[in-house]
Amino acid sequence: MRPFDYMRAEDLQAATEAKGNGATVIAGGTNLLDLMKLEVMAPERLVDITRLDLHNTERTSGGGLRIGALVTNSDLAANPDVRRNWPVLSRALLAGATGQLRNKATTGGNLLQRTRCYYFYDTAMPCNKREPGSGCHARTGFNRIHAILGASDKCIATHPSDMAVAMRALDAEVEVQGSGGTRRMGLDALYRLPGDTPHIETSLAEGEIITAVILPPPPTAATQVYRKVRDRSSYAFALVSVAAVVAMDGARIREARLAFGGLGPMPWRDGEVERALEGQEPSDALFDCASDILLRDAQGQGSNDFKIPLARRTLKAVLREVTRTEAPA
Ligand SMILES: Cc1cc2nc3c(=O)[nH]c(=O)nc-3n(C[C@H](O)[C@H](O)[C@H](O)COP(=O)(O)OP(=O)(O)OC[C@H]3O[C@@H](n4cnc5c(N)ncnc54)[C@H](O)[C@@H]3O)c2cc1C
């Protein structure tokens, strides 16, 4: 690990000023410190934000939920209101990492954790995300965990967060604060596709810090499911995951919100898949049609080709579960 300066911010203004002047934010440190030890990231200055008043989870006046950026993954998963009204979020959190990690990991840090691409982690290898312009060996190398949607010829890394997948299905917004004040944006606006600049992962400005995540009021009469497919039953990142929030109206699907992990550089959501399901009676043919839409532009890179049929099977299994329809014999 390279030497670095450390400061602890006592208020938000000090934190945003420090970040605006080039410091890297440290929250739980469960991702950042690993990357610093491997010298994948080598910040000269850290600003520790853990003393800021961002540890609370509370209802908003509109009936939604405001989750402070420093609420730990453990506390959020165990929050009775979250478990009752946004269970997909609790389940996604509990599917991630381990108890010890979740005790340290924070809401803001989880959203901004870096990819687990092996080539990003290996400083002996070129990586356009770590070192712009150096190349991407994942495309022609071992790419079992890599993206099948939204990738570019510069980068095929996936976003590893489980929590963010559930938040995307729940239409969460991120509240950020910087020198220009406070603003809110959806996760689709927070994350950027890699394109030609995979090192620019978010739309956060230099001095901006995530202060909270806002969930809209709980979906009414919806079934919420998070299903994660991975190599081991714990302590492993998703190969494919699906967060589903689906409401029925009699025999028909009234509303479907679906987000996917392990498939792309950001938690993936495709409105066309949802529109194809809404107003329809559940059937295997309908679920096949939804999968076709989701995967119409999917591209395997060799070792990750299996993700295309796996995503289809996982989506169909989740849709059967949330609409309570049986798999054909
Ligand atoms: C062995 C292992 C297994 C794991 N398995 C999973 C898994 O299965 N699923 C999963 O989802 N995650 C998994 N994780 C990742 C874990 O969830 C993240 O490391 C954690 O959520 C990051 O939170 P943190 O507070 O520790 O972030 P930090 O490490 O402190 O920071 C991460 C990044 O976010 C930035 N940052 C942090 N907070 C803010 C803020 N408020 N505003 C602006 N920038 C900020 C930091 O500068 C840094 O770049 C695993 C981690 C490990 C080590």
PDBQT file of the ligand as one rigid body, heavy atoms in Angstrom, charges set to zero:
ROOT
HETATM    1  C1  LIG A 401     -15.038 -10.763   0.153  1.00  0.00    +0.000 C 
HETATM    2  C2  LIG A 401     -16.114  -9.813  -0.250  1.00  0.00    +0.000 A 
HETATM    3  C3  LIG A 401     -17.317 -10.315  -0.730  1.00  0.00    +0.000 A 
HETATM    4  C4  LIG A 401     -18.338  -9.437  -1.119  1.00  0.00    +0.000 A 
HETATM    5  N1  LIG A 401     -19.506  -9.934  -1.619  1.00  0.00    +0.000 NA
HETATM    6  C5  LIG A 401     -20.472  -9.060  -2.047  1.00  0.00    +0.000 A 
HETATM    7  C6  LIG A 401     -21.691  -9.538  -2.625  1.00  0.00    +0.000 A 
HETATM    8  O1  LIG A 401     -21.915 -10.752  -2.751  1.00  0.00    +0.000 OA
HETATM    9  N2  LIG A 401     -22.608  -8.621  -3.032  1.00  0.00    +0.000 N 
HETATM   10  C7  LIG A 401     -22.398  -7.272  -2.911  1.00  0.00    +0.000 A 
HETATM   11  O2  LIG A 401     -23.260  -6.488  -3.286  1.00  0.00    +0.000 OA
HETATM   12  N3  LIG A 401     -21.255  -6.806  -2.373  1.00  0.00    +0.000 NA
HETATM   13  C8  LIG A 401     -20.301  -7.661  -1.946  1.00  0.00    +0.000 A 
HETATM   14  N4  LIG A 401     -19.131  -7.183  -1.429  1.00  0.00    +0.000 N 
HETATM   15  C9  LIG A 401     -18.854  -5.756  -1.514  1.00  0.00    +0.000 C 
HETATM   16  C10 LIG A 401     -19.304  -4.990  -0.310  1.00  0.00    +0.000 C 
HETATM   17  O3  LIG A 401     -20.709  -4.976  -0.273  1.00  0.00    +0.000 OA
HETATM   18  C11 LIG A 401     -18.741  -3.579  -0.501  1.00  0.00    +0.000 C 
HETATM   19  O4  LIG A 401     -17.344  -3.671  -0.289  1.00  0.00    +0.000 OA
HETATM   20  C12 LIG A 401     -19.337  -2.576   0.445  1.00  0.00    +0.000 C 
HETATM   21  O5  LIG A 401     -20.723  -2.466   0.268  1.00  0.00    +0.000 OA
HETATM   22  C13 LIG A 401     -18.698  -1.208   0.224  1.00  0.00    +0.000 C 
HETATM   23  O6  LIG A 401     -19.146  -0.327   1.232  1.00  0.00    +0.000 OA
HETATM   24  P1  LIG A 401     -18.103   0.463   2.107  1.00  0.00    +0.000 P 
HETATM   25  O7  LIG A 401     -18.862   1.400   2.974  1.00  0.00    +0.000 OA
HETATM   26  O8  LIG A 401     -17.152  -0.457   2.808  1.00  0.00    +0.000 OA
HETATM   27  O9  LIG A 401     -17.359   1.267   0.954  1.00  0.00    +0.000 OA
HETATM   28  P2  LIG A 401     -15.864   1.798   0.880  1.00  0.00    +0.000 P 
HETATM   29  O10 LIG A 401     -14.922   0.674   0.631  1.00  0.00    +0.000 OA
HETATM   30  O11 LIG A 401     -15.565   2.720   2.018  1.00  0.00    +0.000 OA
HETATM   31  O12 LIG A 401     -15.996   2.701  -0.437  1.00  0.00    +0.000 OA
HETATM   32  C14 LIG A 401     -16.293   2.132  -1.703  1.00  0.00    +0.000 C 
HETATM   33  C15 LIG A 401     -16.260   3.247  -2.741  1.00  0.00    +0.000 C 
HETATM   34  O13 LIG A 401     -17.320   4.161  -2.549  1.00  0.00    +0.000 OA
HETATM   35  C16 LIG A 401     -16.852   5.493  -2.319  1.00  0.00    +0.000 C 
HETATM   36  N5  LIG A 401     -17.767   6.038  -1.314  1.00  0.00    +0.000 N 
HETATM   37  C17 LIG A 401     -18.160   5.421  -0.171  1.00  0.00    +0.000 A 
HETATM   38  N6  LIG A 401     -19.148   6.115   0.421  1.00  0.00    +0.000 NA
HETATM   39  C18 LIG A 401     -19.378   7.201  -0.357  1.00  0.00    +0.000 A 
HETATM   40  C19 LIG A 401     -20.293   8.288  -0.283  1.00  0.00    +0.000 A 
HETATM   41  N7  LIG A 401     -21.215   8.395   0.701  1.00  0.00    +0.000 N 
HETATM   42  N8  LIG A 401     -20.255   9.247  -1.252  1.00  0.00    +0.000 NA
HETATM   43  C20 LIG A 401     -19.343   9.157  -2.269  1.00  0.00    +0.000 A 
HETATM   44  N9  LIG A 401     -18.462   8.135  -2.385  1.00  0.00    +0.000 NA
HETATM   45  C21 LIG A 401     -18.486   7.169  -1.449  1.00  0.00    +0.000 A 
HETATM   46  C22 LIG A 401     -15.415   5.336  -1.891  1.00  0.00    +0.000 C 
HETATM   47  O14 LIG A 401     -14.624   6.457  -2.248  1.00  0.00    +0.000 OA
HETATM   48  C23 LIG A 401     -14.993   4.092  -2.668  1.00  0.00    +0.000 C 
HETATM   49  O15 LIG A 401     -14.620   4.432  -3.983  1.00  0.00    +0.000 OA
HETATM   50  C24 LIG A 401     -18.115  -8.046  -1.003  1.00  0.00    +0.000 A 
HETATM   51  C25 LIG A 401     -16.921  -7.551  -0.490  1.00  0.00    +0.000 A 
HETATM   52  C26 LIG A 401     -15.914  -8.418  -0.124  1.00  0.00    +0.000 A 
HETATM   53  C27 LIG A 401     -14.631  -7.839   0.416  1.00  0.00    +0.000 C 
ENDROOT
TORSDOF 0
